[in-house]
Amino acid sequence: MAESIGQVVREVCESHACDPTRLMDIVRETQRRLGHVSDEATDAIAHWTGAARVNVAHLISFYSFYTDSPQGRVVIRLCDDVIDRMAGYDKVRAAFESELGIKMGQTTDDGAFTLTHTACIGMSDQAPAALINQTPVTRLSADAARRIIRELREHGDPTKLVHHCGDGNNAHPLVHSMVENNIRLAGPVIFSRVNRGEAISKALALSPTEVIRAVKTARLRGRGGAGFPTGLKWEFARAAPGDRKIIFCNADEGEPGTFKDRVILTECPDRVFAGMAIAGYAVGANEGILYLRGEYEYLLPFLEDVLERRRADGLLGQQIRGRNTFAFDIRIQLGAGAYICGEETALLRSCEGLAGEPMTRPPFPVQKGYLGLPSVVNNVETLACVTKILEEGPATFSEFGTSATSGTKLLSIAGDCMRPGVYEVSMGTSLRQVLDLCGGDQPGAVQVGGPSGKMIAPNEFDRVICYDDLSTGGSLMIFDAERSIPEIVSAFMEFFIEESCGYCAPCRVGNVLLKERLDQIIGGRGEPDDLSYLEQLGTTVRSTSRCGLGQSSPNPVLSTLENFRPAYEALVKTDPDGFKRSFDLSEAVKLAEGIAGRPSVHAQEGDS
Amino acid sequence: MTDVIFTIDAQEIRSPADRTILEAAQENGIYIPRLCHKDGLEPYGGCRLCTVTINGRPTSACTQPVAEGITVENDTEQIRSWRKGIIEMLFVEGNHFCMFCEKSGDCELQALAYRFGISAPRYPYLWPVREVDASHPDVLIDHNRCILCSRCVRTSRDIDGKQAFGFVGRGSDRRLVVNPGSRLADTTLDVTDQAVDACPVGAILRKQHAYRTPVGQRTYDAGPIGAQIETPVDLTIDQGGLP
């Protein structure tokens, strides 16, 4: 290595003013230059930033895109989400493995390639998909996988794998990606024409409290799924004591099956950045941070350019719209592969340069969030709605939707349907109408809201998308009737086990135990009592976990035990001889033989 | 500061407004089970054993401030069932063999299992492979028994001023590590540090101290955990044996 580790780390740290709150960026840059973050590099980062060494080590071990051991120059992260598995993950994986001569999780001897898996990368409508370094490759097949490896062996540059760009801004020179938007239904709010600067001008003509009132009048609620009233959140933050307040845009879209924020950021980032500035004006904040999930790093140069142009046009920076009364600027913080960072307080921790563990509440972020400062965290879609409300007035916005839930909702639809993609529907649209739109022909089940949401059976397809009924961040996964519900649920539990932060006991241990028993049942060794065991265990995890992850991770188990019980009942049986079905005699004998180092006497007698 | 009035299991509680539910309960003779909480340390909310319901919503009593007029439930059948489940999870997550453990009788996890009448966990053992760090001349870490409560982490950081411990990993890979270095001997931990005594289980032990207090004279031989808080002392517990 030409440069010493210490020298590289020093340069990287100094380029971030040795600021320990910028550890996410420091670790990423260190890894980019050195390939991995070794113990020596970790020591040096702790030295230059003044952070405790254990905090640096925790951060590196916490985010799945960071590594403390050497990996290939090209890292292939194949998405193993349920939808990708349905779309041919196994064949693609086998092709990568045979072409590279390694197994999943390994690195080739020449150090050229690492093959690993990753959770949903926000490409479910074009699955199977993978990230090759930062480049998304979509609609994979076994042939495509083999071709990709052959090409990479020639030039080693994943960005050269893009031979055809997707639609819209996916073809923008700064994006240059094969990703497609698949906007199947463009509604009147998010995907309407943007008149840059109009919303901000109108906001600045009002007082900050009038802006908050407009958002309240529009009855805007958070689009991330929880549905907290946006105007009320801003009001709390405005009232919180302190001169420095921060606006966050949560673009850590990690709920499996969700990809609508990717499309918003690709096609109308101006709407989102305008929404952040308006929030800043309303709350009394001069700083904004957009937390972009690491999987969407390929959008970073494009988004930085949009910010730069907004600064040049007086829509961001010291004197917005030429008024020296309001200054606001935005930086983008990149994540590094951790679903939990979509939880708002974990997101704030991550921005502070720490592992993404949720904070204790109260205090709430609007009182004490990022660095102890009043912080507002809004979803990408929520902020895009804000811009629309300021452009056309709250009355126009609340014309859409129902009397209880105003506006539209973006849905990310994937799975067994003809037209997967993004749909902007009016709040109050029924699941049945949605299925008609996307060509979901007589499905057996629809998972609404991703794994943390609910599995809906056909007799409930008349339920509607809104906060009072099916409240969702927007993920809709459609499953044909022949798909195995328990196997889908097992895959969801695997996701939660991988993504739990591990801070609290019920989520850290309980999800592992739920999957263990579920797999027993799927493997034909389940007993009728196991169903009440799962219900009791699931209820304990849901009721006692510390944050939204553990409070919702048992949902797949609990909601399918309620709505799809026959699928489980068909698998569990009472042994006619009274034996415990969960006890596998031959497995137990094999284990004992391994310990004893010889075949069992019983087996020898049987042979003779 | 004016007091607030609220109820715990229908009993009226008057408490200064700056207390947590757990503190207010304790000052009024009500024991709320806990493992990661230790008086004098910053509330952590990690073990979730102190889960209560406030106006029907579950939350951790160690982190939740008191408030006027709230209805807290602490000792209901449902909450006992959750807590029992968490204790069992902690047992199967690590490798706990009470009969071989020198902390037996002084161990809070074991004492809680007795208090909740747990004779064997309902959940399967996960049998993790964990290490013992005996590098330090006076102090030993047996990771098999660690329940990741963070009491040593917080005590070392906030009371001893050393930050000799921390965590790495995510989810079920989370584990206690020392700071800096890889072995306890690399740290500045001293046997007189309060962090050594912060461990509720047998994960951090003083060397050369085992069995100085004979069985029969240990902390929880005299009465169940929580008895020192409760008035009157409740002795009607269901005592089972541990595996």
Contacts between the chains, C-beta under 8 A, distances in Angstrom:
chain1	res1	chain2	res2	distance
A	43	B	180	7.7
A	46	B	180	7.5
A	52	B	163	5.4
A	52	B	166	6.8
A	52	B	179	6.0
A	53	B	179	5.7
A	53	B	180	4.3
A	54	B	163	7.1
A	54	B	165	7.6
A	54	B	166	3.1
A	54	B	167	7.7
A	54	B	168	7.2
A	54	B	177	6.1
A	54	B	178	7.8
A	54	B	179	3.6
A	54	B	180	7.2
A	55	B	166	6.7
A	57	B	166	7.6
A	57	B	168	5.2
A	57	B	177	7.0
A	58	B	166	6.2
A	58	B	167	5.9
A	58	B	168	5.0
A	58	B	169	7.9
A	61	B	168	4.3
A	61	B	169	5.0
A	61	B	170	6.9
A	61	B	173	7.6
A	62	B	168	7.7
A	62	B	169	7.3
A	62	B	170	4.9
A	64	B	170	7.9
A	338	B	170	7.3
A	355	B	170	7.6
A	360	B	43	6.7
A	360	B	44	7.8
A	360	B	45	5.3
A	360	B	63	4.8
A	361	B	63	7.9
A	362	B	64	7.7
A	362	B	65	6.7
A	497	B	171	6.1
A	497	B	172	6.4
A	498	B	171	6.4
A	499	B	170	7.9
A	499	B	171	6.9
A	500	B	170	7.3
A	500	B	171	4.0
A	500	B	172	7.2
A	501	B	170	6.0
A	501	B	171	6.7
A	501	B	174	7.8
A	502	B	148	7.4
A	502	B	167	7.7
A	502	B	169	6.7
A	502	B	170	5.6
A	502	B	171	4.6
A	502	B	172	6.7
A	502	B	173	7.0
A	502	B	174	3.3
A	503	B	46	5.6
A	503	B	174	7.7
A	504	B	45	7.1
A	504	B	46	5.2
A	504	B	47	7.3
A	504	B	48	5.3
A	505	B	46	6.9
A	505	B	47	5.3
A	505	B	48	5.8
A	505	B	49	8.0
A	505	B	86	5.5
A	505	B	89	5.7
A	505	B	90	6.0
A	505	B	93	7.6
A	505	B	147	7.4
A	505	B	148	7.5
A	506	B	48	5.5
A	506	B	85	7.6
A	506	B	86	5.8
A	506	B	89	6.6
A	508	B	93	7.5
A	508	B	148	7.6
A	508	B	171	6.2
A	508	B	172	5.9
A	508	B	174	6.5
A	509	B	89	4.0
A	509	B	90	7.3
A	509	B	92	7.2
A	509	B	93	4.7
A	509	B	126	7.8
A	509	B	172	7.3
A	510	B	85	7.8
A	510	B	89	6.1
A	512	B	126	6.8
A	512	B	172	5.6
A	513	B	89	7.0
A	513	B	92	7.5
A	513	B	123	5.2
A	513	B	124	7.4
A	516	B	124	6.3
A	533	B	122	7.4
A	536	B	81	7.3
A	536	B	85	7.4
A	537	B	85	6.7
A	537	B	123	7.6
A	539	B	82	7.8
A	540	B	81	7.2
A	540	B	82	4.8
A	540	B	85	4.0
A	540	B	86	7.1
A	543	B	51	7.0
A	543	B	58	4.6
A	543	B	82	5.6
A	544	B	48	4.3
A	544	B	51	4.6
A	544	B	58	6.3
A	544	B	82	5.1
A	544	B	85	7.8
A	544	B	86	6.2
A	545	B	48	6.9
A	546	B	45	5.7
A	546	B	46	7.2
A	546	B	48	6.6
A	546	B	60	7.2
